[in-house]
Amino acid sequence: MTRRYFGTDGIRGRANGVITPDLALRVGQAAGVVFRRGEHRHRVVIGKDTRLSGYMIETALVAGFTSMGMDVLMLGPVPTPAVAMLTRSMRADLGVMISASHNAYEDNGIKLFGPDGFKLSDDVEIEIETLIDSDLQSKLSQSADLGRAKRIDDVRARYIEFAKRTLPRHVSLEGMRIVVDCANGAAYRIAPEALWELGAEVFKLGVEPDGFNINRDVGSTAPAALVARVREVRADIGIALDGDADRVLIVDEKGQTVDGDQLMAVIAESWARTGQLAKPGVVATIMSNLGLERFLSGLGLTLERTAVGDRYVLEHMRQHGYNVGGEQSGHVILSDYSTTGDGLVAALQLLAVVREEDRPVSDVCRRFEPLPQILKNVRYNAAKPVTEARISGVIEEQRRALGAGGRLIVRPSGTEPVIRVMGEGDDRDTVERAVDSVCEAIRATAAA
């Protein structure tokens, strides 16, 4: 079924363009209908990042949920994984995160979590979509049954304690110099406090949100400022989160960046050694580097691949019993602790390994040599989508050029009108030619 609203990570788009107060109201009402089950007093928790539009969307969602008889607990700015955790711990029927993750402030989004803290299945999202476009008037609550709304003040401390408990008891960050970049986003107070309470000397970046500067030249998608700061203060490590703190990027003491593939390699090897790995393997997406797959194979571990999107990684983990998974972009899912990607918890697990091995981050995080991998984006007119069938001949030709040891993946973005072309292989020049050939074919087709 073609989706009108939900993409790979909830509903996302330009605030007051795609994500309007009317849409947010109807999402709240539709989700309220789906999750209003039984005779108990229903409740929903709503968190958000620091975008200006968060106030508008939050208010509209509150109106939608309360009109359906659901009580609303507003959490304020908190990371996405905190919303997932608090949905469970506060026995809510539904959790909502208002965020467009790593996007600029002009965008916003709505992510929904079920009472178990997991993102909703495709079937439930389709059910909500159908209701959004229906006449909801007859499903409104009676006047006496309307929901109530209030703000909750202690959630930041609750999440900090949860995150700290994921670190082994005997591990302290005492003496470590850590730069943490919070992207002027949802974790701007939480992440520095947690690291300081664990004993680290903390240097902060991206902790002055003003509604407009989320992800602007800071955070996991813009690590230059973090690299410079790590070198300036001679830190042991730099940690960059994105706008809603469900992904992380690491900078080692030399100023080199470390992506999600290397993080998964570190954690998987450590957990395999200590017996914490639930199954002999890791779940990642089709975008993860072949170097990771070869490294894990050398340890006797497998790499299970899914479609792009942390929800698909998590679904595979749940179905097949894996407890480590994630994406190259820095979504790392450790299901022993969390039901979604958690940038802070993933960083703490890495810090535990650094402490255990008593080696610099640059040594710990260079588990394998990545194969040359090139990713390019081609923007197109949303009114004239480009289908893979129209460029299939070029794709197959370039796959043959890369050979059995290479990969070529062409896929539309789930959040914007962009086609992503990723090539990978042992020879960089061959990979680059393959990617460029496909990009040119896409542009030619889009212009026709």
Secondary structure, DSSP 8 states (H G I E B T S, - for coil): ---SSEETTEEEEEBTTTB-HHHHHHHHHHHHHHH--SSS--EEEEEE-S-THHHHHHHHHHHHHHHTT-EEEEEEE--HHHHHHHHHHTT-SEEEEE--TTS-TTEEEEEEE-TTS-B--HHHHHHHHHHHTS--GGG---GGG---EEE-SSHHHHHHHHHHHTS-TT---TT-EEEEE-TTSTTTTHHHHHHHHTT-EEEEES----SS-TTSS-STT-THHHHHHHHHHT-SEEEEE-TTSS-EEEEETTS-EE-HHHHHHHHHHHHHHHT--SSSEEEEETTS-HHHHHHHHHTT-EEEEE-SSHHHHHHHHHHHT--EEE-TTS-EEETTT-SS--HHHHHHHHHHHHHHHT--HHHHT--S----EEEEEEE--TTS---GGGGHHHHHHHHHHH-TT-EEEEEE-SSSSEEEEEEE-S-HHHHHHHHHHHHHHHHHHHH-
